């Protein structure tokens, strides 16, 4: 009787231990589907040489704010975001004349610059651990941000993030990199 009781106890402990280990190994990352506030990377804005080399001043911006979270998608775990990047007004009618001329596009249609200056670029994300070490850097899709606007954007980064990185991520830095602007090309 003692032997049977011992075998049953050992089996019960083994099954409980196996179930616990399976749960711990298969549970989702603690950061999955939880919003994480972003921190601006420096000023939160970077410029290409094309944008910096224009001969008129670019509009002032604030630092980007918002939040990110890791989403379990078909492509794997991806970074989703909701961000705001306020840009001060910069009407294009105040720019030098060579930037405000009409030009002809396909079909013979004449177009001019938009009413406000625009940045074309993407948000870059740096995932860091609790000690500030870089775990992964991600580049978001292209966005157009307009002057005289709060520029709230929502999106998902195409690259997938390994679960081990998701678990260790404590800090997410963000920066908008302006690769181009409208109108930046003199016509």
TIVO-2410 file (N, C-alpha, C; in nm, 3 decimals):
# residues 187
REC num residu      c1      c2      c3 atome chaine
REC   1      X   0.082  -0.119   0.000     N      A
REC   1      X   0.000   0.000   0.000    CA      A
REC   1      X   0.087   0.126   0.000     C      A
REC   2      X   0.193   0.121   0.081     N      A
REC   2      X   0.283   0.237   0.087    CA      A
REC   2      X   0.349   0.260  -0.048     C      A
REC   3      X   0.382   0.150  -0.116     N      A
REC   3      X   0.449   0.161  -0.244    CA      A
REC   3      X   0.357   0.226  -0.348     C      A
REC   4      X   0.233   0.187  -0.352     N      A
REC   4      X   0.136   0.244  -0.446    CA      A
REC   4      X   0.115   0.392  -0.416     C      A
REC   5      X   0.103   0.424  -0.288     N      A
REC   5      X   0.087   0.564  -0.247    CA      A
REC   5      X   0.209   0.647  -0.288     C      A
REC   6      X   0.327   0.591  -0.272     N      A
REC   6      X   0.451   0.660  -0.312    CA      A
REC   6      X   0.454   0.683  -0.462     C      A
REC   7      X   0.415   0.584  -0.540     N      A
REC   7      X   0.414   0.596  -0.687    CA      A
REC   7      X   0.312   0.703  -0.730     C      A
REC   8      X   0.195   0.704  -0.669     N      A
REC   8      X   0.093   0.803  -0.702    CA      A
REC   8      X   0.142   0.943  -0.668     C      A
REC   9      X   0.207   0.958  -0.553     N      A
REC   9      X   0.260   1.090  -0.514    CA      A
REC   9      X   0.368   1.137  -0.611     C      A
REC  10      X   0.458   1.046  -0.649     N      A
REC  10      X   0.565   1.082  -0.742    CA      A
REC  10      X   0.505   1.121  -0.877     C      A
REC  11      X   0.405   1.046  -0.925     N      A
REC  11      X   0.339   1.079  -1.051    CA      A
REC  11      X   0.269   1.215  -1.042     C      A
REC  12      X   0.202   1.241  -0.933     N      A
REC  12      X   0.131   1.368  -0.916    CA      A
REC  12      X   0.230   1.485  -0.916     C      A
REC  13      X   0.341   1.469  -0.844     N      A
REC  13      X   0.442   1.575  -0.841    CA      A
REC  13      X   0.504   1.592  -0.980     C      A
REC  14      X   0.529   1.483  -1.051     N      A
REC  14      X   0.586   1.490  -1.185    CA      A
REC  14      X   0.494   1.559  -1.283     C      A
REC  15      X   0.364   1.525  -1.279     N      A
REC  15      X   0.268   1.588  -1.369    CA      A
REC  15      X   0.254   1.737  -1.336     C      A
REC  16      X   0.245   1.769  -1.207     N      A
REC  16      X   0.234   1.910  -1.166    CA      A
REC  16      X   0.359   1.988  -1.207     C      A
REC  17      X   0.476   1.929  -1.188     N      A
REC  17      X   0.601   1.995  -1.226    CA      A
REC  17      X   0.611   2.014  -1.377     C      A
REC  18      X   0.571   1.912  -1.454     N      A
REC  18      X   0.573   1.923  -1.600    CA      A
REC  18      X   0.476   2.027  -1.650     C      A
REC  19      X   0.356   2.031  -1.592     N      A
REC  19      X   0.257   2.131  -1.633    CA      A
REC  19      X   0.305   2.271  -1.599     C      A
REC  20      X   0.365   2.289  -1.482     N      A
REC  20      X   0.417   2.421  -1.443    CA      A
REC  20      X   0.530   2.465  -1.535     C      A
REC  21      X   0.620   2.374  -1.566     N      A
REC  21      X   0.731   2.408  -1.655    CA      A
REC  21      X   0.681   2.443  -1.794     C      A
REC  22      X   0.583   2.369  -1.843     N      A
REC  22      X   0.526   2.399  -1.975    CA      A
REC  22      X   0.460   2.536  -1.975     C      A
REC  23      X   0.384   2.567  -1.871     N      A
REC  23      X   0.320   2.698  -1.862    CA      A
REC  23      X   0.424   2.810  -1.861     C      A
REC  24      X   0.529   2.793  -1.781     N      A
REC  24      X   0.632   2.897  -1.771    CA      A
REC  24      X   0.705   2.916  -1.904     C      A
REC  25      X   0.725   2.810  -1.977     N      A
REC  25      X   0.797   2.821  -2.104    CA      A
REC  25      X   0.707   2.876  -2.217     C      A
REC  26      X   0.578   2.850  -2.210     N      A
REC  26      X   0.487   2.888  -2.318    CA      A
REC  26      X   0.413   3.019  -2.293     C      A
REC  27      X   0.422   3.074  -2.174     N      A
REC  27      X   0.346   3.196  -2.145    CA      A
REC  27      X   0.399   3.312  -2.230     C      A
REC  28      X   0.311   3.407  -2.262     N      A
REC  28      X   0.356   3.520  -2.345    CA      A
REC  28      X   0.454   3.610  -2.269     C      A
REC  29      X   0.530   3.685  -2.346     N      A
REC  29      X   0.625   3.778  -2.286    CA      A
REC  29      X   0.550   3.880  -2.201     C      A
REC  30      X   0.608   3.923  -2.087     N      A
REC  30      X   0.537   4.015  -1.999    CA      A
REC  30      X   0.504   4.149  -2.065     C      A
REC  31      X   0.577   4.191  -2.166     N      A
REC  31      X   0.551   4.319  -2.233    CA      A
REC  31      X   0.450   4.309  -2.346     C      A
REC  32      X   0.406   4.188  -2.380     N      A
REC  32      X   0.316   4.169  -2.492    CA      A
REC  32      X   0.181   4.235  -2.463     C      A
REC  33      X   0.135   4.318  -2.556     N      A
REC  33      X   0.006   4.389  -2.547    CA      A
REC  33      X  -0.003   4.488  -2.431     C      A
REC  34      X   0.109   4.532  -2.377     N      A
REC  34      X   0.110   4.631  -2.269    CA      A
REC  34      X   0.175   4.758  -2.324     C      A
REC  35      X   0.108   4.873  -2.304     N      A
REC  35      X   0.163   5.000  -2.354    CA      A
REC  35      X   0.286   5.041  -2.276     C      A
REC  36      X   0.388   5.087  -2.349     N      A
REC  36      X   0.512   5.136  -2.291    CA      A
REC  36      X   0.530   5.280  -2.340     C      A
REC  37      X   0.543   5.378  -2.249     N      A
REC  37      X   0.564   5.516  -2.295    CA      A
REC  37      X   0.700   5.530  -2.363     C      A
REC  38      X   0.707   5.611  -2.469     N      A
REC  38      X   0.833   5.631  -2.539    CA      A
REC  38      X   0.911   5.746  -2.476     C      A
REC  39      X   1.041   5.742  -2.499     N      A
REC  39      X   1.132   5.847  -2.454    CA      A
REC  39      X   1.199   5.901  -2.580     C      A
REC  40      X   1.204   6.034  -2.600     N      A
REC  40      X   1.271   6.087  -2.719    CA      A
REC  40      X   1.421   6.052  -2.718     C      A
REC  41      X   1.472   6.017  -2.832     N      A
REC  41      X   1.615   5.992  -2.849    CA      A
REC  41      X   1.680   6.127  -2.878     C      A
REC  42      X   1.744   6.186  -2.777     N      A
REC  42      X   1.801   6.320  -2.791    CA      A
REC  42      X   1.691   6.421  -2.812     C      A
REC  43      X   1.699   6.495  -2.922     N      A
REC  43      X   1.595   6.594  -2.955    CA      A
REC  43      X   1.472   6.526  -3.015     C      A
REC  44      X   1.486   6.401  -3.053     N      A
REC  44      X   1.374   6.328  -3.111    CA      A
REC  44      X   1.355   6.351  -3.258     C      A
REC  45      X   1.447   6.423  -3.321     N      A
REC  45      X   1.435   6.455  -3.462    CA      A
REC  45      X   1.572   6.456  -3.527     C      A
REC  46      X   1.584   6.390  -3.640     N      A
REC  46      X   1.707   6.389  -3.718    CA      A
REC  46      X   1.678   6.429  -3.860     C      A
REC  47      X   1.779   6.483  -3.930     N      A
REC  47      X   1.759   6.534  -4.065    CA      A
REC  47      X   1.863   6.477  -4.160     C      A
REC  48      X   1.822   6.452  -4.283     N      A
REC  48      X   1.917   6.415  -4.388    CA      A
REC  48      X   1.991   6.541  -4.432     C      A
REC  49      X   2.100   6.523  -4.506     N      A
REC  49      X   2.174   6.639  -4.555    CA      A
REC  49      X   2.090   6.721  -4.652     C      A
REC  50      X   1.999   6.658  -4.723     N      A
REC  50      X   1.911   6.730  -4.816    CA      A
REC  50      X   1.824   6.829  -4.740     C      A
REC  51      X   1.770   6.788  -4.627     N      A
REC  51      X   1.682   6.876  -4.549    CA      A
REC  51      X   1.764   6.986  -4.482     C      A
REC  52      X   1.880   6.952  -4.430     N      A
REC  52      X   1.964   7.051  -4.362    CA      A
REC  52      X   2.017   7.156  -4.458     C      A
REC  53      X   2.041   7.117  -4.585     N      A
REC  53      X   2.105   7.209  -4.679    CA      A
REC  53      X   2.009   7.306  -4.749     C      A
REC  54      X   1.881   7.308  -4.717     N      A
REC  54      X   1.790   7.404  -4.780    CA      A
REC  54      X   1.826   7.546  -4.734     C      A
REC  55      X   1.793   7.643  -4.819     N      A
REC  55      X   1.835   7.780  -4.790    CA      A
REC  55      X   1.727   7.864  -4.720     C      A
REC  56      X   1.639   7.798  -4.649     N      A
REC  56      X   1.542   7.868  -4.564    CA      A
REC  56      X   1.527   7.786  -4.435     C      A
REC  57      X   1.479   7.847  -4.332     N      A
REC  57      X   1.467   7.779  -4.203    CA      A
REC  57      X   1.355   7.677  -4.201     C      A
REC  58      X   1.382   7.565  -4.138     N      A
REC  58      X   1.277   7.465  -4.122    CA      A
REC  58      X   1.196   7.498  -3.997     C      A
REC  59      X   1.072   7.454  -3.990     N      A
REC  59      X   0.989   7.488  -3.874    CA      A
REC  59      X   1.039   7.422  -3.747     C      A
REC  60      X   1.012   7.487  -3.635     N      A
REC  60      X   1.048   7.430  -3.505    CA      A
REC  60      X   0.956   7.314  -3.472     C      A
REC  61      X   1.009   7.216  -3.402     N      A
REC  61      X   0.930   7.100  -3.361    CA      A
REC  61      X   0.945   7.078  -3.212     C      A
REC  62      X   0.852   7.007  -3.156     N      A
REC  62      X   0.861   6.961  -3.019    CA      A
REC  62      X   0.918   6.820  -3.022     C      A
REC  63      X   0.944   6.763  -2.907     N      A
REC  63      X   0.991   6.624  -2.902    CA      A
REC  63      X   0.872   6.530  -2.922     C      A
REC  64      X   0.897   6.415  -2.988     N      A
REC  64      X   0.786   6.321  -3.006    CA      A
REC  64      X   0.744   6.260  -2.872     C      A
REC  65      X   0.614   6.236  -2.859     N      A
REC  65      X   0.559   6.171  -2.741    CA      A
REC  65      X   0.468   6.058  -2.789     C      A
REC  66      X   0.435   5.969  -2.698     N      A
REC  66      X   0.343   5.862  -2.734    CA      A
REC  66      X   0.373   5.734  -2.659     C      A
REC  67      X   0.328   5.624  -2.719     N      A
REC  67      X   0.342   5.493  -2.655    CA      A
REC  67      X   0.354   5.385  -2.762     C      A
REC  68      X   0.413   5.274  -2.721     N      A
REC  68      X   0.430   5.159  -2.810    CA      A
REC  68      X   0.386   5.033  -2.735     C      A
REC  69      X   0.358   4.929  -2.812     N      A
REC  69      X   0.334   4.799  -2.750    CA      A
REC  69      X   0.369   4.690  -2.851     C      A
REC  70      X   0.400   4.573  -2.797     N      A
REC  70      X   0.433   4.459  -2.880    CA      A
REC  70      X   0.304   4.383  -2.912     C      A
REC  71      X   0.285   4.353  -3.041     N      A
REC  71      X   0.163   4.287  -3.088    CA      A
REC  71      X   0.199   4.152  -3.148     C      A
REC  72      X   0.123   4.049  -3.113     N      A
REC  72      X   0.145   3.916  -3.168    CA      A
REC  72      X   0.067   3.907  -3.299     C      A
REC  73      X   0.138   3.906  -3.412     N      A
REC  73      X   0.077   3.908  -3.545    CA      A
REC  73      X   0.120   3.786  -3.625     C      A
REC  74      X   0.069   3.776  -3.747     N      A
REC  74      X   0.104   3.664  -3.835    CA      A
REC  74      X   0.253   3.660  -3.866     C      A
REC  75      X   0.315   3.778  -3.876     N      A
REC  75      X   0.459   3.786  -3.905    CA      A
REC  75      X   0.544   3.761  -3.781     C      A
REC  76      X   0.482   3.739  -3.667     N      A
REC  76      X   0.553   3.726  -3.539    CA      A
REC  76      X   0.517   3.844  -3.451     C      A
REC  77      X   0.602   3.875  -3.357     N      A
REC  77      X   0.577   3.988  -3.267    CA      A
REC  77      X   0.627   4.115  -3.335     C      A
REC  78      X   0.539   4.215  -3.345     N      A
REC  78      X   0.573   4.341  -3.409    CA      A
REC  78      X   0.548   4.456  -3.312     C      A
REC  79      X   0.616   4.567  -3.336     N      A
REC  79      X   0.601   4.686  -3.253    CA      A
REC  79      X   0.493   4.776  -3.312     C      A
REC  80      X   0.388   4.803  -3.233     N      A
REC  80      X   0.284   4.896  -3.272    CA      A
REC  80      X   0.304   5.027  -3.198     C      A
REC  81      X   0.261   5.138  -3.256     N      A
REC  81      X   0.286   5.267  -3.192    CA      A
REC  81      X   0.174   5.366  -3.220     C      A
REC  82      X   0.159   5.459  -3.125     N      A
REC  82      X   0.077   5.578  -3.141    CA      A
REC  82      X   0.166   5.693  -3.095     C      A
REC  83      X   0.201   5.784  -3.186     N      A
REC  83      X   0.296   5.890  -3.157    CA      A
REC  83      X   0.241   6.026  -3.201     C      A
REC  84      X   0.290   6.130  -3.137     N      A
REC  84      X   0.255   6.267  -3.173    CA      A
REC  84      X   0.385   6.346  -3.188     C      A
REC  85      X   0.396   6.423  -3.297     N      A
REC  85      X   0.512   6.509  -3.318    CA      A
REC  85      X   0.461   6.646  -3.364     C      A
REC  86      X   0.439   6.739  -3.269     N      A
REC  86      X   0.391   6.873  -3.307    CA      A
REC  86      X   0.498   6.951  -3.383     C      A
REC  87      X   0.454   7.018  -3.491     N      A
REC  87      X   0.543   7.101  -3.572    CA      A
REC  87      X   0.480   7.239  -3.584     C      A
REC  88      X   0.559   7.342  -3.559     N      A
REC  88      X   0.510   7.480  -3.567    CA      A
REC  88      X   0.474   7.516  -3.711     C      A
REC  89      X   0.393   7.621  -3.730     N      A
REC  89      X   0.352   7.662  -3.866    CA      A
REC  89      X   0.471   7.707  -3.950     C      A
REC  90      X   0.463   7.676  -4.079     N      A
REC  90      X   0.560   7.724  -4.178    CA      A
REC  90      X   0.489   7.726  -4.312     C      A
REC  91      X   0.411   7.833  -4.339     N      A
REC  91      X   0.339   7.840  -4.467    CA      A
REC  91      X   0.436   7.844  -4.584     C      A
REC  92      X   0.407   7.769  -4.687     N      A
REC  92      X   0.497   7.766  -4.803    CA      A
REC  92      X   0.493   7.896  -4.881     C      A
REC  93      X   0.386   7.976  -4.867     N      A
REC  93      X   0.381   8.104  -4.939    CA      A
REC  93      X   0.488   8.201  -4.888     C      A
REC  94      X   0.544   8.176  -4.768     N      A
REC  94      X   0.649   8.261  -4.713    CA      A
REC  94      X   0.789   8.217  -4.757     C      A
REC  95      X   0.798   8.110  -4.834     N      A
REC  95      X   0.929   8.059  -4.877    CA      A
REC  95      X   0.978   8.136  -4.998     C      A
REC  96      X   1.109   8.126  -5.028     N      A
REC  96      X   1.160   8.190  -5.149    CA      A
REC  96      X   1.084   8.143  -5.273     C      A
REC  97      X   1.071   8.233  -5.372     N      A
REC  97      X   0.990   8.209  -5.491    CA      A
REC  97      X   1.030   8.082  -5.567     C      A
REC  98      X   1.157   8.049  -5.568     N      A
REC  98      X   1.201   7.931  -5.644    CA      A
REC  98      X   1.144   7.801  -5.588     C      A
REC  99      X   1.094   7.800  -5.464     N      A
REC  99      X   1.033   7.680  -5.405    CA      A
REC  99      X   0.882   7.676  -5.422     C      A
REC 100      X   0.823   7.785  -5.467     N      A
REC 100      X   0.677   7.792  -5.472    CA      A
REC 100      X   0.621   7.796  -5.614     C      A
REC 101      X   0.704   7.779  -5.714     N      A
REC 101      X   0.658   7.780  -5.853    CA      A
REC 101      X   0.570   7.658  -5.882     C      A
REC 102      X   0.479   7.677  -5.977     N      A
REC 102      X   0.398   7.564  -6.025    CA      A
REC 102      X   0.485   7.478  -6.115     C      A
REC 103      X   0.462   7.349  -6.113     N      A
REC 103      X   0.530   7.261  -6.208    CA      A
REC 103      X   0.427   7.163  -6.266     C      A
REC 104      X   0.456   7.114  -6.384     N      A
REC 104      X   0.363   7.028  -6.457    CA      A
REC 104      X   0.398   6.881  -6.429     C      A
REC 105      X   0.295   6.804  -6.397     N      A
REC 105      X   0.312   6.662  -6.372    CA      A
REC 105      X   0.248   6.584  -6.487     C      A
REC 106      X   0.254   6.454  -6.480     N      A
REC 106      X   0.200   6.367  -6.583    CA      A
REC 106      X   0.053   6.402  -6.610     C      A
REC 107      X   0.018   6.411  -6.734     N      A
REC 107      X  -0.119   6.447  -6.771    CA      A
REC 107      X  -0.136   6.596  -6.792     C      A
REC 108      X  -0.028   6.674  -6.780     N      A
REC 108      X  -0.034   6.817  -6.804    CA      A
REC 108      X  -0.094   6.899  -6.692     C      A
REC 109      X  -0.109   6.840  -6.577     N      A
REC 109      X  -0.168   6.911  -6.463    CA      A
REC 109      X  -0.058   6.991  -6.393     C      A
REC 110      X  -0.090   7.116  -6.361     N      A
REC 110      X   0.005   7.201  -6.290    CA      A
REC 110      X  -0.025   7.195  -6.140     C      A
REC 111      X   0.080   7.172  -6.063     N      A
REC 111      X   0.065   7.167  -5.917    CA      A
REC 111      X   0.169   7.257  -5.852     C      A
REC 112      X   0.136   7.303  -5.736     N      A
REC 112      X   0.228   7.384  -5.658    CA      A
REC 112      X   0.256   7.315  -5.525     C      A
REC 113      X   0.327   7.381  -5.438     N      A
REC 113      X   0.358   7.320  -5.309    CA      A
REC 113      X   0.233   7.313  -5.221     C      A
REC 114      X   0.233   7.231  -5.118     N      A
REC 114      X   0.121   7.229  -5.024    CA      A
REC 114      X   0.115   7.362  -4.947     C      A
REC 115      X   0.007   7.384  -4.875     N      A
REC 115      X  -0.009   7.510  -4.801    CA      A
REC 115      X   0.093   7.522  -4.688     C      A
REC 116      X   0.131   7.411  -4.627     N      A
REC 116      X   0.229   7.411  -4.518    CA      A
REC 116      X   0.347   7.322  -4.556     C      A
REC 117      X   0.461   7.354  -4.500     N      A
REC 117      X   0.583   7.275  -4.515    CA      A
REC 117      X   0.557   7.134  -4.464     C      A
REC 118      X   0.613   7.031  -4.529     N      A
REC 118      X   0.597   6.892  -4.487    CA      A
REC 118      X   0.732   6.821  -4.477     C      A
REC 119      X   0.743   6.734  -4.378     N      A
REC 119      X   0.857   6.642  -4.367    CA      A
REC 119      X   0.813   6.506  -4.417     C      A
REC 120      X   0.903   6.439  -4.487     N      A
REC 120      X   0.882   6.301  -4.530    CA      A
REC 120      X   0.991   6.218  -4.463     C      A
REC 121      X   0.952   6.116  -4.387     N      A
REC 121      X   1.053   6.034  -4.320    CA      A
REC 121      X   0.989   5.922  -4.242     C      A
REC 122      X   1.062   5.871  -4.145     N      A
REC 122      X   1.012   5.759  -4.066    CA      A
REC 122      X   1.057   5.770  -3.921     C      A
REC 123      X   0.982   5.702  -3.836     N      A
REC 123      X   1.018   5.695  -3.694    CA      A
REC 123      X   1.113   5.577  -3.674     C      A
REC 124      X   1.221   5.602  -3.601     N      A
REC 124      X   1.316   5.497  -3.565    CA      A
REC 124      X   1.302   5.468  -3.417     C      A
REC 125      X   1.303   5.340  -3.382     N      A
REC 125      X   1.285   5.298  -3.243    CA      A
REC 125      X   1.409   5.224  -3.195     C      A
REC 126      X   1.452   5.255  -3.074     N      A
REC 126      X   1.564   5.186  -3.011    CA      A
REC 126      X   1.512   5.119  -2.885     C      A
REC 127      X   1.519   4.985  -2.882     N      A
REC 127      X   1.473   4.908  -2.767    CA      A
REC 127      X   1.592   4.886  -2.675     C      A
REC 128      X   1.573   4.919  -2.546     N      A
REC 128      X   1.682   4.907  -2.449    CA      A
REC 128      X   1.637   4.826  -2.328     C      A
REC 129      X   1.734   4.765  -2.261     N      A
REC 129      X   1.703   4.692  -2.138    CA      A
REC 129      X   1.702   4.787  -2.019     C      A
REC 130      X   1.682   4.733  -1.900     N      A
REC 130      X   1.671   4.816  -1.779    CA      A
REC 130      X   1.797   4.895  -1.751     C      A
REC 131      X   1.913   4.848  -1.797     N      A
REC 131      X   2.040   4.917  -1.773    CA      A
REC 131      X   2.075   5.016  -1.885     C      A
REC 132      X   1.989   5.028  -1.987     N      A
REC 132      X   2.013   5.122  -2.095    CA      A
REC 132      X   2.092   5.065  -2.211     C      A
REC 133      X   2.119   4.934  -2.212     N      A
REC 133      X   2.191   4.874  -2.324    CA      A
REC 133      X   2.095   4.852  -2.441     C      A
REC 134      X   2.144   4.878  -2.562     N      A
REC 134      X   2.063   4.864  -2.682    CA      A
REC 134      X   2.041   4.716  -2.712     C      A
REC 135      X   1.914   4.678  -2.727     N      A
REC 135      X   1.879   4.541  -2.762    CA      A
REC 135      X   1.852   4.528  -2.911     C      A
REC 136      X   1.781   4.628  -2.968     N      A
REC 136      X   1.741   4.620  -3.108    CA      A
REC 136      X   1.701   4.759  -3.157     C      A
REC 137      X   1.729   4.788  -3.284     N      A
REC 137      X   1.685   4.913  -3.345    CA      A
REC 137      X   1.593   4.879  -3.461     C      A
REC 138      X   1.480   4.950  -3.469     N      A
REC 138      X   1.378   4.924  -3.570    CA      A
REC 138      X   1.346   5.052  -3.646     C      A
REC 139      X   1.318   5.036  -3.774     N      A
REC 139      X   1.281   5.149  -3.860    CA      A
REC 139      X   1.134   5.134  -3.898     C      A
REC 140      X   1.054   5.237  -3.872     N      A
REC 140      X   0.912   5.234  -3.904    CA      A
REC 140      X   0.885   5.268  -4.048     C      A
REC 141      X   0.760   5.256  -4.091     N      A
REC 141      X   0.723   5.291  -4.228    CA      A
REC 141      X   0.726   5.442  -4.251     C      A
REC 142      X   0.716   5.482  -4.376     N      A
REC 142      X   0.723   5.623  -4.412    CA      A
REC 142      X   0.597   5.699  -4.369     C      A
REC 143      X   0.619   5.822  -4.319     N      A
REC 143      X   0.509   5.911  -4.281    CA      A
REC 143      X   0.537   6.049  -4.339     C      A
REC 144      X   0.430   6.124  -4.364     N      A
REC 144      X   0.438   6.264  -4.403    CA      A
REC 144      X   0.383   6.346  -4.286     C      A
REC 145      X   0.466   6.433  -4.231     N      A
REC 145      X   0.425   6.517  -4.119    CA      A
REC 145      X   0.420   6.662  -4.164     C      A
REC 146      X   0.311   6.729  -4.132     N      A
REC 146      X   0.287   6.863  -4.182    CA      A
REC 146      X   0.309   6.967  -4.073     C      A
REC 147      X   0.364   7.082  -4.113     N      A
REC 147      X   0.377   7.195  -4.021    CA      A
REC 147      X   0.238   7.244  -3.983     C      A
REC 148      X   0.228   7.310  -3.869     N      A
REC 148      X   0.103   7.362  -3.816    CA      A
REC 148      X   0.007   7.248  -3.780     C      A
REC 149      X   0.063   7.137  -3.728     N      A
REC 149      X  -0.018   7.021  -3.694    CA      A
REC 149      X   0.043   6.947  -3.575     C      A
REC 150      X  -0.043   6.871  -3.505     N      A
REC 150      X   0.005   6.786  -3.395    CA      A
REC 150      X   0.065   6.656  -3.451     C      A
REC 151      X   0.029   6.617  -3.571     N      A
REC 151      X   0.082   6.499  -3.640    CA      A
REC 151      X   0.074   6.373  -3.555     C      A
REC 152      X  -0.046   6.332  -3.521     N      A
REC 152      X  -0.061   6.205  -3.450    CA      A
REC 152      X  -0.064   6.093  -3.552     C      A
REC 153      X   0.025   5.996  -3.535     N      A
REC 153      X   0.035   5.883  -3.628    CA      A
REC 153      X   0.023   5.753  -3.550     C      A
REC 154      X  -0.029   5.652  -3.619     N      A
REC 154      X  -0.042   5.519  -3.561    CA      A
REC 154      X   0.005   5.421  -3.666     C      A
REC 155      X   0.080   5.320  -3.625     N      A
REC 155      X   0.129   5.224  -3.721    CA      A
REC 155      X   0.195   5.106  -3.654     C      A
REC 156      X   0.252   5.021  -3.739     N      A
REC 156      X   0.321   4.901  -3.695    CA      A
REC 156      X   0.451   4.890  -3.772     C      A
REC 157      X   0.559   4.858  -3.705     N      A
REC 157      X   0.688   4.834  -3.770    CA      A
REC 157      X   0.681   4.698  -3.839     C      A
REC 158      X   0.730   4.688  -3.962     N      A
REC 158      X   0.722   4.563  -4.038    CA      A
REC 158      X   0.809   4.451  -3.981     C      A
REC 159      X   0.926   4.486  -3.928     N      A
REC 159      X   1.017   4.383  -3.877    CA      A
REC 159      X   0.958   4.316  -3.753     C      A
REC 160      X   0.989   4.187  -3.737     N      A
REC 160      X   0.944   4.117  -3.617    CA      A
REC 160      X   1.051   4.127  -3.508     C      A
REC 161      X   1.007   4.114  -3.384     N      A
REC 161      X   1.095   4.126  -3.268    CA      A
REC 161      X   1.101   3.991  -3.198     C      A
REC 162      X   1.220   3.937  -3.173     N      A
REC 162      X   1.230   3.809  -3.104    CA      A
REC 162      X   1.171   3.816  -2.963     C      A
REC 163      X   1.104   3.709  -2.917     N      A
REC 163      X   1.045   3.709  -2.783    CA      A
REC 163      X   1.145   3.739  -2.671     C      A
REC 164      X   1.270   3.698  -2.689     N      A
REC 164      X   1.370   3.726  -2.585    CA      A
REC 164      X   1.396   3.876  -2.571     C      A
REC 165      X   1.388   3.950  -2.682     N      A
REC 165      X   1.404   4.096  -2.679    CA      A
REC 165      X   1.282   4.160  -2.615     C      A
REC 166      X   1.162   4.110  -2.650     N      A
REC 166      X   1.038   4.164  -2.594    CA      A
REC 166      X   1.041   4.156  -2.441     C      A
REC 167      X   1.083   4.041  -2.389     N      A
REC 167      X   1.086   4.021  -2.243    CA      A
REC 167      X   1.181   4.117  -2.174     C      A
REC 168      X   1.292   4.150  -2.240     N      A
REC 168      X   1.396   4.232  -2.175    CA      A
REC 168      X   1.379   4.382  -2.199     C      A
REC 169      X   1.291   4.422  -2.290     N      A
REC 169      X   1.273   4.563  -2.323    CA      A
REC 169      X   1.206   4.638  -2.208     C      A
REC 170      X   1.273   4.742  -2.161     N      A
REC 170      X   1.219   4.828  -2.055    CA      A
REC 170      X   1.206   4.973  -2.100     C      A
REC 171      X   1.289   5.014  -2.197     N      A
REC 171      X   1.292   5.153  -2.246    CA      A
REC 171      X   1.280   5.149  -2.398     C      A
REC 172      X   1.195   5.236  -2.453     N      A
REC 172      X   1.185   5.249  -2.598    CA      A
REC 172      X   1.208   5.395  -2.633     C      A
REC 173      X   1.318   5.421  -2.704     N      A
REC 173      X   1.349   5.556  -2.751    CA      A
REC 173      X   1.296   5.571  -2.894     C      A
REC 174      X   1.253   5.694  -2.926     N      A
REC 174      X   1.198   5.720  -3.059    CA      A
REC 174      X   1.260   5.847  -3.116     C      A
REC 175      X   1.277   5.847  -3.249     N      A
REC 175      X   1.328   5.963  -3.321    CA      A
REC 175      X   1.262   5.965  -3.459     C      A
REC 176      X   1.220   6.083  -3.503     N      A
REC 176      X   1.170   6.096  -3.641    CA      A
REC 176      X   1.288   6.140  -3.727     C      A
REC 177      X   1.318   6.064  -3.832     N      A
REC 177      X   1.426   6.098  -3.924    CA      A
REC 177      X   1.364   6.154  -4.051     C      A
REC 178      X   1.383   6.283  -4.075     N      A
REC 178      X   1.329   6.351  -4.193    CA      A
REC 178      X   1.427   6.333  -4.308     C      A
REC 179      X   1.392   6.247  -4.402     N      A
REC 179      X   1.478   6.220  -4.518    CA      A
REC 179      X   1.458   6.323  -4.628     C      A
REC 180      X   1.337   6.382  -4.634     N      A
REC 180      X   1.306   6.477  -4.741    CA      A
REC 180      X   1.201   6.574  -4.688     C      A
REC 181      X   1.177   6.680  -4.762     N      A
REC 181      X   1.073   6.776  -4.724    CA      A
REC 181      X   1.007   6.830  -4.849     C      A
REC 182      X   0.888   6.879  -4.831     N      A
REC 182      X   0.813   6.937  -4.943    CA      A
REC 182      X   0.781   7.081  -4.905     C      A
REC 183      X   0.822   7.182  -4.974     N      A
REC 183      X   0.907   7.179  -5.093    CA      A
REC 183      X   1.055   7.199  -5.055     C      A
REC 184      X   1.136   7.106  -5.085     N      A
REC 184      X   1.281   7.120  -5.061    CA      A
REC 184      X   1.356   7.134  -5.194     C      A
REC 185      X   1.293   7.097  -5.301     N      A
REC 185      X   1.359   7.107  -5.431    CA      A
REC 185      X   1.318   7.236  -5.500     C      A
REC 186      X   1.416   7.317  -5.532     N      A
REC 186      X   1.387   7.441  -5.606    CA      A
REC 186      X   1.345   7.402  -5.748     C      A
REC 187      X   1.244   7.471  -5.798     N      A
REC 187      X   1.191   7.434  -5.931    CA      A
REC 187      X   1.230   7.537  -6.034     C      A
***
